[in-house]
Every structure is written in C-alpha cells, then in structure tokens.
C-alpha cells in the first residue's frame, strides 16, 4: 500500500507514472487486489476544501473519512443522509461503507443505505467530482452548484464504478439538515455484519425478506441485507456480494464497459479484478 502525496498535481503525476493501480475496499466489498498492481492510500489527501453553509453544499478531498465529514457537518446542523442512520458509526451495521476509510470509497461503491427510500441514493447527493484518469489527467466533472443542467451528468458514472474508471480525488456533495432527517423504514431482523446486499422487485420481496440469512430489509427501497448470498436470488434482482468482483445482474454493467473504454482504456485501475470487466 502506497500513501499518495497530499497535492492534486503530485497525485496525478504518480498515477501517470504507475502502470497498474489497485484501489482497495477497506470493508471488504471490493474484489481481491491484483498482485500486479500497486495499492494506494488516499488518506493523506483529506479535509474540507469549501463549505458554504447557506448553499448547503460541501466540497471535500476524497481521502477524508465519512466520520470526519459527518462531524464537520454536524457542527453546522447538517449531515449526509447516505451515511450513518444516527450519525454514529457503531450504530450503522447495515451501512458498511459508513465505516469506509475514505469518501472516495463510499462514492465508488454507492451501496444502498438505511434512508434511501426517504432521502434518495448517492445519485441525488453527489453533484461533482474531480477524477484522475489513467493518463494522469485531472478531470473535473459535474458542478459546484445544486442546479446544473449544462451537458451530460458524467460524474454519476463514478457512483458504483468500484474504483475502476479513475481515481476519485475530490467530491462535492449536497447536505441535509439534521433537524429534518426522516425516520428510516429499514427493519432490522437480527444483528450481524452483511456479506451481501440484494435489490429485488416488489413481487419477490415477501419471499426474499423472510429467508434465514436476512439481517435487515427495506421494502420501500426494495433492498435486503444478507449475512451471505450462497443461494440464487430471483432472476430480476442484483446481488453485490462481499469479497468478490461479481455484481450479478447489474443493469448498469454494459454502460460501465463503455465508460471503461473511455476513462481507462489501458485497464490501469483495478486490472482484472472486476467481474463486469
């Protein structure tokens, strides 16, 4: 594991000079790291870049931990609702990426969260990113304002990209007032650390939610958190299983192939570890 320099330009130079780069998942949701690639640590590039409270947006270096972000936002009465149900890491057993090492990781996996039905997914809260491509080019995607209708919303490709399109180094996020935070519709069945997350159609939800491996479920968002995913799920669902590069039945997979060709044509990032590639 290599801790990257703490300036944007020096990180870009390092990326350009490194043939193969592995960006791992600290919570085990990523695939095994390719032995030919150099692992990276973004934690040295952290902190708030801009937080205009009245605009309800925050720009952060992506090496910042989610816990640091929530602490900074809470001081002003805000939070990011895609993380920690109660702003406490140890009370978020069904949001594993709330305990991620970096915001880059949380965005790149974009897993379902406990208040998704009430506040929306990561797509609603990420409004801009700065990404370093495989050639070391610094690319700014999205906007620094909430209302942005110019051009394609390309930064959303980074959500769920599993760190395979580029190195996410900065993120701009909308924030939510803590006083207005709605109650989650998540139902916790029993304690445990999830080994898989499954999305299912409403017609399949009743049967899926009562399986013995279920830890929690949320009918409003069609999400089931599982201890494991050893059995085959329904045909019209996707399952993200911990510790693998497989993202079964992902409807976005074909678009990710196209994006990979444009952003990382030489397969520099996480080479050969993701099932969709």
C-alpha positions in Angstrom: 0.0 0.0 0.0 1.3 3.4 -1.0 0.2 6.6 0.7 -0.2 9.2 -2.0 1.2 12.7 -1.9 -1.1 15.5 -0.5 -1.4 17.7 -3.6 -3.6 17.1 -6.6 -0.8 17.6 -9.1 1.6 15.2 -7.4 -1.1 12.5 -7.2 -1.7 13.0 -10.9 2.0 12.6 -11.7 2.1 9.4 -9.6 -0.9 8.0 -11.4 0.6 8.8 -14.8 3.9 7.0 -13.9 2.4 3.9 -12.3 1.4 1.1 -14.8 -1.2 -0.7 -12.7 -3.1 0.6 -9.7 -5.3 -1.2 -7.2 -7.7 0.9 -5.1 -9.0 -1.5 -2.4 -12.1 -1.5 -0.3 -11.4 -1.2 3.4 -14.7 -3.0 4.3 -14.1 -6.0 2.0 -16.7 -5.1 -0.6 -14.1 -5.0 -3.3 -12.6 -7.8 -5.3 -9.2 -9.3 -4.4 -6.4 -6.9 -5.4 -4.5 -7.9 -8.4 -0.9 -8.8 -7.4 0.5 -6.9 -10.5 -1.0 -3.6 -9.2 0.3 -1.1 -6.6 -2.3 -0.4 -3.8 -3.0 3.2 -2.9 -4.0 5.0 0.2 -5.8 8.4 -0.3 -6.0 9.2 3.4 -3.2 11.8 3.2 -5.3 13.9 0.8 -8.2 14.8 3.1 -10.1 17.7 4.6 -12.7 20.3 3.6 -12.0 22.5 0.6 -15.1 24.6 0.8 -18.3 24.6 2.9 -20.7 27.5 2.1 -23.3 26.6 4.8 -26.0 28.8 3.3 -25.7 26.9 0.0 -26.0 23.5 1.7 -23.1 22.0 -0.2 -19.6 20.9 0.8 -16.5 20.2 -1.2 -14.1 17.7 0.2 -10.8 16.0 -0.6 -11.9 12.4 -1.3 -9.3 10.9 1.2 -11.5 12.3 4.0 -13.2 9.6 6.1 -17.1 9.7 6.3 -16.8 10.0 10.0 -14.8 13.2 9.6 -17.3 14.6 7.1 -20.3 13.9 9.4 -18.5 15.5 12.3 -17.8 18.7 10.4 -21.3 18.9 9.0 -23.0 18.2 12.4 -21.2 21.2 13.9 -23.3 23.3 11.5 -26.5 21.3 11.9 -26.2 19.2 8.7 -25.4 15.7 7.7 -25.0 13.5 4.6 -28.1 11.2 4.8 -26.4 8.4 2.7 -24.3 7.6 5.7 -24.8 6.6 9.4 -28.6 6.4 10.3 -27.9 8.2 13.7 -24.6 9.8 12.9 -22.8 7.1 15.0 -20.5 4.6 13.1 -21.2 1.8 15.7 -25.0 2.2 15.1 -24.7 1.5 11.4 -24.3 -2.2 11.0 -26.3 -2.3 7.7 -24.3 0.6 6.1 -20.9 -0.9 5.9 -19.5 1.9 3.8 -20.4 4.4 6.5 -17.2 3.0 8.1 -15.1 3.3 5.0 -11.7 4.7 5.2 -12.4 7.4 2.6 -15.2 9.2 0.8 -13.7 8.1 -2.5 -14.5 4.5 -1.5 -18.0 5.3 -0.3 -18.9 7.1 -3.5 -17.2 4.5 -5.8 -19.3 1.7 -4.2 -22.5 3.7 -3.7 -24.3 0.9 -1.9 -27.9 1.2 -0.7 -28.3 2.9 2.7 -30.9 2.9 5.5 -32.7 6.1 4.5 -32.6 5.6 0.7 -36.4 5.5 0.3 -36.7 8.7 2.3 -33.8 10.8 1.1 -32.6 9.2 -2.2 -29.4 7.4 -3.3 -25.9 8.7 -3.8 -27.0 9.9 -7.2 -29.1 12.6 -5.5 -26.3 13.9 -3.2 -23.2 13.8 -5.4 -23.1 16.9 -7.6 -19.5 17.0 -8.6 -16.2 15.1 -8.6 -12.6 15.6 -9.6 -11.1 12.4 -11.1 -7.6 11.5 -12.3 -7.6 9.3 -15.4 -5.2 6.6 -16.2 -3.1 9.1 -18.2 -2.7 11.3 -15.2 -5.2 13.9 -16.5 -7.2 15.9 -13.8 -10.8 15.9 -14.9 -13.5 18.0 -13.2 -17.0 16.5 -13.5 -20.3 17.9 -12.5 -20.7 21.3 -10.8 -20.2 23.2 -7.6 -23.8 24.3 -7.5 -27.0 22.3 -6.8 -28.8 23.3 -10.0 -26.7 22.3 -13.0 -28.2 21.5 -16.4 -25.3 22.0 -18.7 -24.1 19.0 -20.6 -24.1 15.3 -19.6 -24.1 14.3 -15.9 -20.9 12.3 -16.3 -19.9 12.4 -12.6 -22.7 10.0 -11.8 -20.7 7.3 -13.6 -18.3 7.4 -10.7 -21.1 6.2 -8.3 -20.8 2.4 -8.3 -17.7 2.4 -10.5 -15.9 0.3 -7.9 -12.7 2.4 -8.4 -12.3 1.0 -11.9 -12.7 4.2 -14.1 -10.3 6.6 -12.4 -9.0 7.8 -9.1 -11.7 9.9 -7.3 -9.8 12.7 -5.5 -12.4 15.4 -4.7 -16.2 15.3 -4.3 -18.9 18.0 -4.0 -22.0 16.9 -2.1 -25.3 18.4 -1.2 -26.0 18.2 2.6 -29.2 17.7 4.6 -30.4 19.5 7.8 -30.2 17.1 10.8 -33.4 18.6 12.2 -35.4 17.4 9.1 -33.8 14.0 8.9 -36.7 11.5 8.3 -37.1 8.2 10.1 -35.8 5.2 8.2 -38.1 2.5 7.0 -35.4 -0.1 7.5 -36.5 -3.2 9.5 -33.6 -4.9 11.4 -34.3 -8.6 11.8 -31.1 -9.5 13.8 -27.6 -8.3 14.5 -24.8 -9.2 12.2 -22.4 -7.9 9.5 -23.8 -8.2 6.0 -22.0 -10.3 3.4 -24.3 -9.3 0.6 -26.9 -6.7 -0.4 -29.7 -7.6 -2.8 -32.2 -5.5 -4.7 -35.4 -7.2 -5.6 -38.7 -6.5 -7.3 -41.7 -5.8 -5.0 -43.3 -9.1 -6.3 -40.3 -11.0 -4.9 -39.8 -9.0 -1.7 -42.0 -11.0 0.6 -40.2 -14.3 -0.2 -36.8 -12.7 -0.1 -37.2 -10.9 3.2 -38.1 -14.0 5.3 -35.1 -16.1 4.3 -32.9 -17.2 7.2 -29.8 -15.3 6.1 -31.6 -11.9 6.1 -30.3 -9.4 8.6 -32.4 -6.4 7.6 -34.8 -5.3 4.8 -36.5 -2.2 3.5 -39.5 -2.7 1.3 -39.7 0.9 0.3 -36.4 0.8 -1.5 -36.6 -3.0 -2.4 -33.4 -3.8 -0.5 -32.4 -6.8 1.5 -29.2 -7.0 3.6 -28.0 -10.6 3.9 -25.4 -12.5 6.0 -24.4 -14.2 2.8 -25.7 -14.8 -0.7 -25.0 -18.5 -1.1 -28.4 -19.2 -2.6 -29.5 -18.0 -6.0 -31.7 -14.9 -5.8 -34.7 -14.2 -8.1 -34.0 -13.6 -11.8 -35.0 -9.9 -11.7 -32.6 -8.7 -9.0 -29.0 -7.8 -8.5 -26.7 -9.0 -5.7 -23.5 -7.4 -4.5 -21.5 -10.0 -2.6 -18.7 -9.1 -0.2 -15.2 -10.1 -1.2 -15.8 -10.6 -4.9 -15.7 -8.7 -8.1 -19.1 -10.1 -9.1 -22.1 -7.8 -9.3 -24.7 -10.2 -10.5 -27.4 -9.0 -12.9 -26.2 -5.4 -12.7 -28.2 -3.4 -15.4 -25.5 -0.7 -15.4 -22.8 -3.2 -16.4 -23.0 -2.7 -20.2 -22.6 1.1 -19.7 -19.7 0.5 -17.4 -17.9 -1.3 -20.2 -18.3 1.7 -22.4 -17.1 4.1 -19.7 -14.1 1.9 -19.0 -13.0 2.2 -22.7 -13.1 6.0 -22.5 -11.8 6.7 -19.0 -9.3 3.8 -18.6 -8.6 2.2 -22.0 -5.4 0.6 -20.7 -7.1 -1.0 -17.7 -4.8 0.7 -15.3 -7.2 0.8 -12.3 -8.1 -2.4 -10.6 -6.9 -4.5 -13.5 -8.6 -7.9 -14.0 -10.4 -7.9 -10.7 -14.0 -6.9 -11.5 -16.4 -9.4 -13.0 -18.1 -6.7 -15.1 -14.8 -6.1 -16.9 
